[in-house]
């Protein structure tokens, strides 16, 4: 039976690796590593802690006795105290010195910082891989003309590669933001109940230098180079907002990409991956919906919304700490990472396996080029001796009539034939074919796509780790 709620982010979207980062095993083993680092550092600084006590703690970092902790939490209503008790049950000789001088924020907050840093490293790896594949896609299609749109109305043509650089530039911007935020993640250290380190100052008989060394020693043992300069009991919740803002930025970029692909799918210019036996609709057997891109859009909306939770938490902290952050942070920090991980897996899958249909792109261009090319046609007619004002009015009349016929009667665009048949323009069919070449209307699109894609590849290509995107549904 399955009679309990299951989180879809774990069941359907996020990778196993990201789930492991936010798993109970990872969380509580990190708590225990922090307790070991605290005890080791305190011993090294002269407190009466034995090697055997530390060894006993190390022996039970990973075999967490969840049942004991869960039962104890029902009694004391405090998760950290429950796990201190459970750890002490497994290593009774170390029980007197576990969590010595610390407060809940020591294990809770430092663990959150460790896990967020590890999760950001995974996001960075996934993002790098997509950036490289998208840059390669832009290079491949740098010269493929495609009808461009403003307001989703036909506009001057571009190339598919140039359009891809717009998606690419967004992701590079996200990477820059991610790298900056990663550089801001520091350890909380061990500051005690209100951030003053009073309990540790007492332990070391008023020796402030030892308290300072203690924090630095713990940070190094846990893989950090720096500690927040000041804090209350917790690290500044502004950091959570900054981290989620980076994830929101990635979601915004992915959402824009997925919407563009959905629109191009409607135009039949591209298809996202579609398996041989995949079903598009339970009713309409012929359907081939862009479900991966729709999922990107849906998950992105969720990630963006979670940023608001972090903003409110940062705003509403009272003095040195309050507990109204706890329940929300247990939800929005893991969910933001799990959803972003799912988004990036889908993004990588789509850009790696997307089908492009140049003939459909050409068809749409040919439908609109007669209108787009009218200015060039006008100039060519003038060069051949025509009157600019007369030719302009002739084109206007024919274009209006053609557009009306297309919309009212579903007719084909025959504006070019009308112009060729009008002797006032004196244009041969060969001249017209040259005037209608799509590459005459794409400006510097090809050069821009090539230049930017190469620039991005030069920066990121060496950082990529080959890994197939994990798509479960």
QUIBELPE-V321374 format. One record per pair of residues at least 6 apart in sequence whose C-alpha atoms are under 6 Angstrom apart, sorted by the first residue. I is the first residue (numbers start at 0). J is the second residue. Records with the same first field share a line. If there is no record, write none. Layout:
BEGIN
I->J ; J
END
This chain:
BEGIN
11->471 ; 472
12->341
13->337 ; 340 ; 341
28->60 ; 61
30->106
31->60
34->98
36->217
42->48
52->92 ; 93
55->90
67->85
68->81 ; 82 ; 85
71->81
72->78 ; 81
87->94
100->198 ; 199
101->191
102->191 ; 192
104->233
105->189
109->187
128->463
129->347
131->460
134->452
137->160 ; 163
138->449
140->159 ; 160
141->160 ; 445 ; 448
142->158 ; 445
143->158 ; 159
144->157 ; 158
145->156 ; 157 ; 158 ; 159 ; 360
146->156 ; 364
147->154 ; 155 ; 156 ; 157
148->154
156->440 ; 441
157->441 ; 444
160->448
161->444 ; 448
169->252
173->249
177->245
185->225 ; 226 ; 227
186->226
187->226 ; 227 ; 234
188->214
189->214
190->196
192->232
193->231 ; 232 ; 319
194->230 ; 231 ; 232
231->319
232->319 ; 320
236->313
237->313
240->309 ; 310
243->306
247->302 ; 303
250->299
254->296 ; 299
257->292
263->269
264->270
268->356 ; 359 ; 360
269->354 ; 355 ; 356
270->353 ; 354
271->349 ; 353
272->352 ; 353
279->286 ; 287 ; 288
280->286
295->342
302->335
312->324
344->468
348->468
369->415
380->424
381->387
404->410
END
